[in-house]
Structure formats: structure tokens, C-alpha cells
Amino acid sequence: MNPCFYWIDRPVSFRPGETIAAALLRVGIADLGPDGGQVRGRVFCGIGACQACIVAVAGEGPVEACLTPARAGLRLSPQPSLGLRHD
């Protein structure tokens, strides 16, 4: 069984070496924005340039999901919108 982290309260398993974003995308979670509807909050570039995939890590602060390796037990949630738009 693969280790898991938690997106909101949903367990998400990940493979060794996988980023948070890759694991979320693999299980069908692409919208990372607060309330599921913000423009900011999707995995867009996948290389950390756009910072659209920033998520909050309980006890640690915000990280870019596309650059951050998944770790067992992480508790993740949407990062509150900062009013940024990536049109």
C-alpha cells in the first residue's frame, strides 16, 4: 500500500518521488483553489513559475504543489486567494 497525505480531509495515496500536484492530478483533483472555483488554484505550468498551485500545509505554511515532494501524513488545504488572476 502506498503512503498517503490528506487533501482537506480526503486521503490521497502517492508514489515514491511524486510531487503533491502529481498525486492530486492522478486521483482527479485539479482544482486547488478555495471553494473550488477561484481562477488561481490549478496546476498550470508544473515548474513553479506561475505559482498557481500554492496550497497550505498545516503546521508549515504555503508551498507550490508542483515542486513539493509528497510526504506521508501531510495535511493540505487550499491557500486563501490573494486576489491573483492568471487569465
Phi and psi restraints in degrees (range 20) as a CNS / XPLOR table:
assign (resid 1 and name C) (resid 2 and name N)
       (resid 2 and name CA) (resid 2 and name C) 1.0 -76.5 20.0 2
assign (resid 2 and name N) (resid 2 and name CA)
       (resid 2 and name C) (resid 3 and name N) 1.0 150.8 20.0 2
assign (resid 2 and name C) (resid 3 and name N)
       (resid 3 and name CA) (resid 3 and name C) 1.0 -67.1 20.0 2
assign (resid 3 and name N) (resid 3 and name CA)
       (resid 3 and name C) (resid 4 and name N) 1.0 166.9 20.0 2
assign (resid 3 and name C) (resid 4 and name N)
       (resid 4 and name CA) (resid 4 and name C) 1.0 -139.6 20.0 2
assign (resid 4 and name N) (resid 4 and name CA)
       (resid 4 and name C) (resid 5 and name N) 1.0 157.9 20.0 2
assign (resid 4 and name C) (resid 5 and name N)
       (resid 5 and name CA) (resid 5 and name C) 1.0 -121.2 20.0 2
assign (resid 5 and name N) (resid 5 and name CA)
       (resid 5 and name C) (resid 6 and name N) 1.0 -179.9 20.0 2
assign (resid 5 and name C) (resid 6 and name N)
       (resid 6 and name CA) (resid 6 and name C) 1.0 -123.4 20.0 2
assign (resid 6 and name N) (resid 6 and name CA)
       (resid 6 and name C) (resid 7 and name N) 1.0 123.3 20.0 2
assign (resid 6 and name C) (resid 7 and name N)
       (resid 7 and name CA) (resid 7 and name C) 1.0 -98.2 20.0 2
assign (resid 7 and name N) (resid 7 and name CA)
       (resid 7 and name C) (resid 8 and name N) 1.0 112.1 20.0 2
assign (resid 7 and name C) (resid 8 and name N)
       (resid 8 and name CA) (resid 8 and name C) 1.0 59.0 20.0 2
assign (resid 8 and name N) (resid 8 and name CA)
       (resid 8 and name C) (resid 9 and name N) 1.0 -106.7 20.0 2
assign (resid 8 and name C) (resid 9 and name N)
       (resid 9 and name CA) (resid 9 and name C) 1.0 -118.8 20.0 2
assign (resid 9 and name N) (resid 9 and name CA)
       (resid 9 and name C) (resid 10 and name N) 1.0 9.4 20.0 2
assign (resid 9 and name C) (resid 10 and name N)
       (resid 10 and name CA) (resid 10 and name C) 1.0 -90.3 20.0 2
assign (resid 10 and name N) (resid 10 and name CA)
       (resid 10 and name C) (resid 11 and name N) 1.0 124.7 20.0 2
assign (resid 10 and name C) (resid 11 and name N)
       (resid 11 and name CA) (resid 11 and name C) 1.0 -69.6 20.0 2
assign (resid 11 and name N) (resid 11 and name CA)
       (resid 11 and name C) (resid 12 and name N) 1.0 136.4 20.0 2
assign (resid 11 and name C) (resid 12 and name N)
       (resid 12 and name CA) (resid 12 and name C) 1.0 -128.2 20.0 2
assign (resid 12 and name N) (resid 12 and name CA)
       (resid 12 and name C) (resid 13 and name N) 1.0 116.1 20.0 2
assign (resid 12 and name C) (resid 13 and name N)
       (resid 13 and name CA) (resid 13 and name C) 1.0 -79.0 20.0 2
assign (resid 13 and name N) (resid 13 and name CA)
       (resid 13 and name C) (resid 14 and name N) 1.0 153.4 20.0 2
assign (resid 13 and name C) (resid 14 and name N)
       (resid 14 and name CA) (resid 14 and name C) 1.0 -139.7 20.0 2
assign (resid 14 and name N) (resid 14 and name CA)
       (resid 14 and name C) (resid 15 and name N) 1.0 159.8 20.0 2
assign (resid 14 and name C) (resid 15 and name N)
       (resid 15 and name CA) (resid 15 and name C) 1.0 -96.3 20.0 2
assign (resid 15 and name N) (resid 15 and name CA)
       (resid 15 and name C) (resid 16 and name N) 1.0 153.8 20.0 2
assign (resid 15 and name C) (resid 16 and name N)
       (resid 16 and name CA) (resid 16 and name C) 1.0 -55.0 20.0 2
assign (resid 16 and name N) (resid 16 and name CA)
       (resid 16 and name C) (resid 17 and name N) 1.0 132.5 20.0 2
assign (resid 16 and name C) (resid 17 and name N)
       (resid 17 and name CA) (resid 17 and name C) 1.0 84.0 20.0 2
assign (resid 17 and name N) (resid 17 and name CA)
       (resid 17 and name C) (resid 18 and name N) 1.0 -2.9 20.0 2
assign (resid 17 and name C) (resid 18 and name N)
       (resid 18 and name CA) (resid 18 and name C) 1.0 -80.6 20.0 2
assign (resid 18 and name N) (resid 18 and name CA)
       (resid 18 and name C) (resid 19 and name N) 1.0 143.8 20.0 2
assign (resid 18 and name C) (resid 19 and name N)
       (resid 19 and name CA) (resid 19 and name C) 1.0 -80.7 20.0 2
assign (resid 19 and name N) (resid 19 and name CA)
       (resid 19 and name C) (resid 20 and name N) 1.0 166.3 20.0 2
assign (resid 19 and name C) (resid 20 and name N)
       (resid 20 and name CA) (resid 20 and name C) 1.0 -57.7 20.0 2
assign (resid 20 and name N) (resid 20 and name CA)
       (resid 20 and name C) (resid 21 and name N) 1.0 -47.6 20.0 2
assign (resid 20 and name C) (resid 21 and name N)
       (resid 21 and name CA) (resid 21 and name C) 1.0 -61.4 20.0 2
assign (resid 21 and name N) (resid 21 and name CA)
       (resid 21 and name C) (resid 22 and name N) 1.0 -43.7 20.0 2
assign (resid 21 and name C) (resid 22 and name N)
       (resid 22 and name CA) (resid 22 and name C) 1.0 -61.6 20.0 2
assign (resid 22 and name N) (resid 22 and name CA)
       (resid 22 and name C) (resid 23 and name N) 1.0 -42.1 20.0 2
assign (resid 22 and name C) (resid 23 and name N)
       (resid 23 and name CA) (resid 23 and name C) 1.0 -65.9 20.0 2
assign (resid 23 and name N) (resid 23 and name CA)
       (resid 23 and name C) (resid 24 and name N) 1.0 -42.6 20.0 2
assign (resid 23 and name C) (resid 24 and name N)
       (resid 24 and name CA) (resid 24 and name C) 1.0 -63.6 20.0 2
assign (resid 24 and name N) (resid 24 and name CA)
       (resid 24 and name C) (resid 25 and name N) 1.0 -44.8 20.0 2
assign (resid 24 and name C) (resid 25 and name N)
       (resid 25 and name CA) (resid 25 and name C) 1.0 -62.8 20.0 2
assign (resid 25 and name N) (resid 25 and name CA)
       (resid 25 and name C) (resid 26 and name N) 1.0 -38.5 20.0 2
assign (resid 25 and name C) (resid 26 and name N)
       (resid 26 and name CA) (resid 26 and name C) 1.0 -61.9 20.0 2
assign (resid 26 and name N) (resid 26 and name CA)
       (resid 26 and name C) (resid 27 and name N) 1.0 -31.2 20.0 2
assign (resid 26 and name C) (resid 27 and name N)
       (resid 27 and name CA) (resid 27 and name C) 1.0 -96.8 20.0 2
assign (resid 27 and name N) (resid 27 and name CA)
       (resid 27 and name C) (resid 28 and name N) 1.0 9.8 20.0 2
assign (resid 27 and name C) (resid 28 and name N)
       (resid 28 and name CA) (resid 28 and name C) 1.0 90.8 20.0 2
assign (resid 28 and name N) (resid 28 and name CA)
       (resid 28 and name C) (resid 29 and name N) 1.0 13.2 20.0 2
assign (resid 28 and name C) (resid 29 and name N)
       (resid 29 and name CA) (resid 29 and name C) 1.0 -100.9 20.0 2
assign (resid 29 and name N) (resid 29 and name CA)
       (resid 29 and name C) (resid 30 and name N) 1.0 108.6 20.0 2
assign (resid 29 and name C) (resid 30 and name N)
       (resid 30 and name CA) (resid 30 and name C) 1.0 -114.4 20.0 2
assign (resid 30 and name N) (resid 30 and name CA)
       (resid 30 and name C) (resid 31 and name N) 1.0 -25.0 20.0 2
assign (resid 30 and name C) (resid 31 and name N)
       (resid 31 and name CA) (resid 31 and name C) 1.0 -92.1 20.0 2
assign (resid 31 and name N) (resid 31 and name CA)
       (resid 31 and name C) (resid 32 and name N) 1.0 110.9 20.0 2
assign (resid 31 and name C) (resid 32 and name N)
       (resid 32 and name CA) (resid 32 and name C) 1.0 -105.1 20.0 2
assign (resid 32 and name N) (resid 32 and name CA)
       (resid 32 and name C) (resid 33 and name N) 1.0 5.4 20.0 2
assign (resid 32 and name C) (resid 33 and name N)
       (resid 33 and name CA) (resid 33 and name C) 1.0 -78.9 20.0 2
assign (resid 33 and name N) (resid 33 and name CA)
       (resid 33 and name C) (resid 34 and name N) 1.0 158.2 20.0 2
assign (resid 33 and name C) (resid 34 and name N)
       (resid 34 and name CA) (resid 34 and name C) 1.0 -63.1 20.0 2
assign (resid 34 and name N) (resid 34 and name CA)
       (resid 34 and name C) (resid 35 and name N) 1.0 140.4 20.0 2
assign (resid 34 and name C) (resid 35 and name N)
       (resid 35 and name CA) (resid 35 and name C) 1.0 61.1 20.0 2
assign (resid 35 and name N) (resid 35 and name CA)
       (resid 35 and name C) (resid 36 and name N) 1.0 13.3 20.0 2
assign (resid 35 and name C) (resid 36 and name N)
       (resid 36 and name CA) (resid 36 and name C) 1.0 65.4 20.0 2
assign (resid 36 and name N) (resid 36 and name CA)
       (resid 36 and name C) (resid 37 and name N) 1.0 18.6 20.0 2
assign (resid 36 and name C) (resid 37 and name N)
       (resid 37 and name CA) (resid 37 and name C) 1.0 -143.5 20.0 2
assign (resid 37 and name N) (resid 37 and name CA)
       (resid 37 and name C) (resid 38 and name N) 1.0 6.6 20.0 2
assign (resid 37 and name C) (resid 38 and name N)
       (resid 38 and name CA) (resid 38 and name C) 1.0 -78.1 20.0 2
assign (resid 38 and name N) (resid 38 and name CA)
       (resid 38 and name C) (resid 39 and name N) 1.0 152.7 20.0 2
assign (resid 38 and name C) (resid 39 and name N)
       (resid 39 and name CA) (resid 39 and name C) 1.0 -64.8 20.0 2
assign (resid 39 and name N) (resid 39 and name CA)
       (resid 39 and name C) (resid 40 and name N) 1.0 -48.5 20.0 2
assign (resid 39 and name C) (resid 40 and name N)
       (resid 40 and name CA) (resid 40 and name C) 1.0 -73.5 20.0 2
assign (resid 40 and name N) (resid 40 and name CA)
       (resid 40 and name C) (resid 41 and name N) 1.0 135.4 20.0 2
assign (resid 40 and name C) (resid 41 and name N)
       (resid 41 and name CA) (resid 41 and name C) 1.0 131.8 20.0 2
assign (resid 41 and name N) (resid 41 and name CA)
       (resid 41 and name C) (resid 42 and name N) 1.0 21.5 20.0 2
assign (resid 41 and name C) (resid 42 and name N)
       (resid 42 and name CA) (resid 42 and name C) 1.0 -122.8 20.0 2
assign (resid 42 and name N) (resid 42 and name CA)
       (resid 42 and name C) (resid 43 and name N) 1.0 154.5 20.0 2
assign (resid 42 and name C) (resid 43 and name N)
       (resid 43 and name CA) (resid 43 and name C) 1.0 -75.1 20.0 2
assign (resid 43 and name N) (resid 43 and name CA)
       (resid 43 and name C) (resid 44 and name N) 1.0 115.7 20.0 2
assign (resid 43 and name C) (resid 44 and name N)
       (resid 44 and name CA) (resid 44 and name C) 1.0 -112.9 20.0 2
assign (resid 44 and name N) (resid 44 and name CA)
       (resid 44 and name C) (resid 45 and name N) 1.0 -66.3 20.0 2
assign (resid 44 and name C) (resid 45 and name N)
       (resid 45 and name CA) (resid 45 and name C) 1.0 -89.9 20.0 2
assign (resid 45 and name N) (resid 45 and name CA)
       (resid 45 and name C) (resid 46 and name N) 1.0 -31.4 20.0 2
assign (resid 45 and name C) (resid 46 and name N)
       (resid 46 and name CA) (resid 46 and name C) 1.0 76.6 20.0 2
assign (resid 46 and name N) (resid 46 and name CA)
       (resid 46 and name C) (resid 47 and name N) 1.0 5.5 20.0 2
assign (resid 46 and name C) (resid 47 and name N)
       (resid 47 and name CA) (resid 47 and name C) 1.0 -128.9 20.0 2
assign (resid 47 and name N) (resid 47 and name CA)
       (resid 47 and name C) (resid 48 and name N) 1.0 11.3 20.0 2
assign (resid 47 and name C) (resid 48 and name N)
       (resid 48 and name CA) (resid 48 and name C) 1.0 83.8 20.0 2
assign (resid 48 and name N) (resid 48 and name CA)
       (resid 48 and name C) (resid 49 and name N) 1.0 1.1 20.0 2
assign (resid 48 and name C) (resid 49 and name N)
       (resid 49 and name CA) (resid 49 and name C) 1.0 -75.4 20.0 2
assign (resid 49 and name N) (resid 49 and name CA)
       (resid 49 and name C) (resid 50 and name N) 1.0 -38.0 20.0 2
assign (resid 49 and name C) (resid 50 and name N)
       (resid 50 and name CA) (resid 50 and name C) 1.0 -90.2 20.0 2
assign (resid 50 and name N) (resid 50 and name CA)
       (resid 50 and name C) (resid 51 and name N) 1.0 -21.7 20.0 2
assign (resid 50 and name C) (resid 51 and name N)
       (resid 51 and name CA) (resid 51 and name C) 1.0 58.1 20.0 2
assign (resid 51 and name N) (resid 51 and name CA)
       (resid 51 and name C) (resid 52 and name N) 1.0 25.8 20.0 2
assign (resid 51 and name C) (resid 52 and name N)
       (resid 52 and name CA) (resid 52 and name C) 1.0 -75.8 20.0 2
assign (resid 52 and name N) (resid 52 and name CA)
       (resid 52 and name C) (resid 53 and name N) 1.0 -17.0 20.0 2
assign (resid 52 and name C) (resid 53 and name N)
       (resid 53 and name CA) (resid 53 and name C) 1.0 -102.2 20.0 2
assign (resid 53 and name N) (resid 53 and name CA)
       (resid 53 and name C) (resid 54 and name N) 1.0 24.0 20.0 2
assign (resid 53 and name C) (resid 54 and name N)
       (resid 54 and name CA) (resid 54 and name C) 1.0 -67.6 20.0 2
assign (resid 54 and name N) (resid 54 and name CA)
       (resid 54 and name C) (resid 55 and name N) 1.0 129.6 20.0 2
assign (resid 54 and name C) (resid 55 and name N)
       (resid 55 and name CA) (resid 55 and name C) 1.0 -126.7 20.0 2
assign (resid 55 and name N) (resid 55 and name CA)
       (resid 55 and name C) (resid 56 and name N) 1.0 159.3 20.0 2
assign (resid 55 and name C) (resid 56 and name N)
       (resid 56 and name CA) (resid 56 and name C) 1.0 -91.6 20.0 2
assign (resid 56 and name N) (resid 56 and name CA)
       (resid 56 and name C) (resid 57 and name N) 1.0 134.1 20.0 2
assign (resid 56 and name C) (resid 57 and name N)
       (resid 57 and name CA) (resid 57 and name C) 1.0 -109.9 20.0 2
assign (resid 57 and name N) (resid 57 and name CA)
       (resid 57 and name C) (resid 58 and name N) 1.0 119.9 20.0 2
assign (resid 57 and name C) (resid 58 and name N)
       (resid 58 and name CA) (resid 58 and name C) 1.0 -55.8 20.0 2
assign (resid 58 and name N) (resid 58 and name CA)
       (resid 58 and name C) (resid 59 and name N) 1.0 128.2 20.0 2
assign (resid 58 and name C) (resid 59 and name N)
       (resid 59 and name CA) (resid 59 and name C) 1.0 81.4 20.0 2
assign (resid 59 and name N) (resid 59 and name CA)
       (resid 59 and name C) (resid 60 and name N) 1.0 -3.3 20.0 2
assign (resid 59 and name C) (resid 60 and name N)
       (resid 60 and name CA) (resid 60 and name C) 1.0 -128.6 20.0 2
assign (resid 60 and name N) (resid 60 and name CA)
       (resid 60 and name C) (resid 61 and name N) 1.0 -34.5 20.0 2
assign (resid 60 and name C) (resid 61 and name N)
       (resid 61 and name CA) (resid 61 and name C) 1.0 109.8 20.0 2
assign (resid 61 and name N) (resid 61 and name CA)
       (resid 61 and name C) (resid 62 and name N) 1.0 -169.1 20.0 2
assign (resid 61 and name C) (resid 62 and name N)
       (resid 62 and name CA) (resid 62 and name C) 1.0 -79.4 20.0 2
assign (resid 62 and name N) (resid 62 and name CA)
       (resid 62 and name C) (resid 63 and name N) 1.0 146.3 20.0 2
assign (resid 62 and name C) (resid 63 and name N)
       (resid 63 and name CA) (resid 63 and name C) 1.0 -140.3 20.0 2
assign (resid 63 and name N) (resid 63 and name CA)
       (resid 63 and name C) (resid 64 and name N) 1.0 158.9 20.0 2
assign (resid 63 and name C) (resid 64 and name N)
       (resid 64 and name CA) (resid 64 and name C) 1.0 -84.5 20.0 2
assign (resid 64 and name N) (resid 64 and name CA)
       (resid 64 and name C) (resid 65 and name N) 1.0 117.0 20.0 2
assign (resid 64 and name C) (resid 65 and name N)
       (resid 65 and name CA) (resid 65 and name C) 1.0 -62.8 20.0 2
assign (resid 65 and name N) (resid 65 and name CA)
       (resid 65 and name C) (resid 66 and name N) 1.0 -30.8 20.0 2
assign (resid 65 and name C) (resid 66 and name N)
       (resid 66 and name CA) (resid 66 and name C) 1.0 -75.3 20.0 2
assign (resid 66 and name N) (resid 66 and name CA)
       (resid 66 and name C) (resid 67 and name N) 1.0 -15.9 20.0 2
assign (resid 66 and name C) (resid 67 and name N)
       (resid 67 and name CA) (resid 67 and name C) 1.0 -109.6 20.0 2
assign (resid 67 and name N) (resid 67 and name CA)
       (resid 67 and name C) (resid 68 and name N) 1.0 -15.2 20.0 2
assign (resid 67 and name C) (resid 68 and name N)
       (resid 68 and name CA) (resid 68 and name C) 1.0 -93.7 20.0 2
assign (resid 68 and name N) (resid 68 and name CA)
       (resid 68 and name C) (resid 69 and name N) 1.0 122.2 20.0 2
assign (resid 68 and name C) (resid 69 and name N)
       (resid 69 and name CA) (resid 69 and name C) 1.0 -62.6 20.0 2
assign (resid 69 and name N) (resid 69 and name CA)
       (resid 69 and name C) (resid 70 and name N) 1.0 138.7 20.0 2
assign (resid 69 and name C) (resid 70 and name N)
       (resid 70 and name CA) (resid 70 and name C) 1.0 -67.5 20.0 2
assign (resid 70 and name N) (resid 70 and name CA)
       (resid 70 and name C) (resid 71 and name N) 1.0 142.1 20.0 2
assign (resid 70 and name C) (resid 71 and name N)
       (resid 71 and name CA) (resid 71 and name C) 1.0 -134.4 20.0 2
assign (resid 71 and name N) (resid 71 and name CA)
       (resid 71 and name C) (resid 72 and name N) 1.0 143.0 20.0 2
assign (resid 71 and name C) (resid 72 and name N)
       (resid 72 and name CA) (resid 72 and name C) 1.0 -59.0 20.0 2
assign (resid 72 and name N) (resid 72 and name CA)
       (resid 72 and name C) (resid 73 and name N) 1.0 135.9 20.0 2
assign (resid 72 and name C) (resid 73 and name N)
       (resid 73 and name CA) (resid 73 and name C) 1.0 87.0 20.0 2
assign (resid 73 and name N) (resid 73 and name CA)
       (resid 73 and name C) (resid 74 and name N) 1.0 -7.7 20.0 2
assign (resid 73 and name C) (resid 74 and name N)
       (resid 74 and name CA) (resid 74 and name C) 1.0 -56.4 20.0 2
assign (resid 74 and name N) (resid 74 and name CA)
       (resid 74 and name C) (resid 75 and name N) 1.0 142.9 20.0 2
assign (resid 74 and name C) (resid 75 and name N)
       (resid 75 and name CA) (resid 75 and name C) 1.0 -115.1 20.0 2
assign (resid 75 and name N) (resid 75 and name CA)
       (resid 75 and name C) (resid 76 and name N) 1.0 111.8 20.0 2
assign (resid 75 and name C) (resid 76 and name N)
       (resid 76 and name CA) (resid 76 and name C) 1.0 -113.8 20.0 2
assign (resid 76 and name N) (resid 76 and name CA)
       (resid 76 and name C) (resid 77 and name N) 1.0 150.2 20.0 2
assign (resid 76 and name C) (resid 77 and name N)
       (resid 77 and name CA) (resid 77 and name C) 1.0 -151.1 20.0 2
assign (resid 77 and name N) (resid 77 and name CA)
       (resid 77 and name C) (resid 78 and name N) 1.0 165.9 20.0 2
assign (resid 77 and name C) (resid 78 and name N)
       (resid 78 and name CA) (resid 78 and name C) 1.0 -60.8 20.0 2
assign (resid 78 and name N) (resid 78 and name CA)
       (resid 78 and name C) (resid 79 and name N) 1.0 142.8 20.0 2
assign (resid 78 and name C) (resid 79 and name N)
       (resid 79 and name CA) (resid 79 and name C) 1.0 -80.7 20.0 2
assign (resid 79 and name N) (resid 79 and name CA)
       (resid 79 and name C) (resid 80 and name N) 1.0 130.2 20.0 2
assign (resid 79 and name C) (resid 80 and name N)
       (resid 80 and name CA) (resid 80 and name C) 1.0 -54.0 20.0 2
assign (resid 80 and name N) (resid 80 and name CA)
       (resid 80 and name C) (resid 81 and name N) 1.0 139.7 20.0 2
assign (resid 80 and name C) (resid 81 and name N)
       (resid 81 and name CA) (resid 81 and name C) 1.0 -61.4 20.0 2
assign (resid 81 and name N) (resid 81 and name CA)
       (resid 81 and name C) (resid 82 and name N) 1.0 138.5 20.0 2
assign (resid 81 and name C) (resid 82 and name N)
       (resid 82 and name CA) (resid 82 and name C) 1.0 -103.9 20.0 2
assign (resid 82 and name N) (resid 82 and name CA)
       (resid 82 and name C) (resid 83 and name N) 1.0 12.8 20.0 2
assign (resid 82 and name C) (resid 83 and name N)
       (resid 83 and name CA) (resid 83 and name C) 1.0 79.3 20.0 2
assign (resid 83 and name N) (resid 83 and name CA)
       (resid 83 and name C) (resid 84 and name N) 1.0 13.5 20.0 2
assign (resid 83 and name C) (resid 84 and name N)
       (resid 84 and name CA) (resid 84 and name C) 1.0 -81.8 20.0 2
assign (resid 84 and name N) (resid 84 and name CA)
       (resid 84 and name C) (resid 85 and name N) 1.0 144.8 20.0 2
assign (resid 84 and name C) (resid 85 and name N)
       (resid 85 and name CA) (resid 85 and name C) 1.0 -129.2 20.0 2
assign (resid 85 and name N) (resid 85 and name CA)
       (resid 85 and name C) (resid 86 and name N) 1.0 136.9 20.0 2
assign (resid 85 and name C) (resid 86 and name N)
       (resid 86 and name CA) (resid 86 and name C) 1.0 -120.0 20.0 2
assign (resid 86 and name N) (resid 86 and name CA)
       (resid 86 and name C) (resid 87 and name N) 1.0 79.3 20.0 2
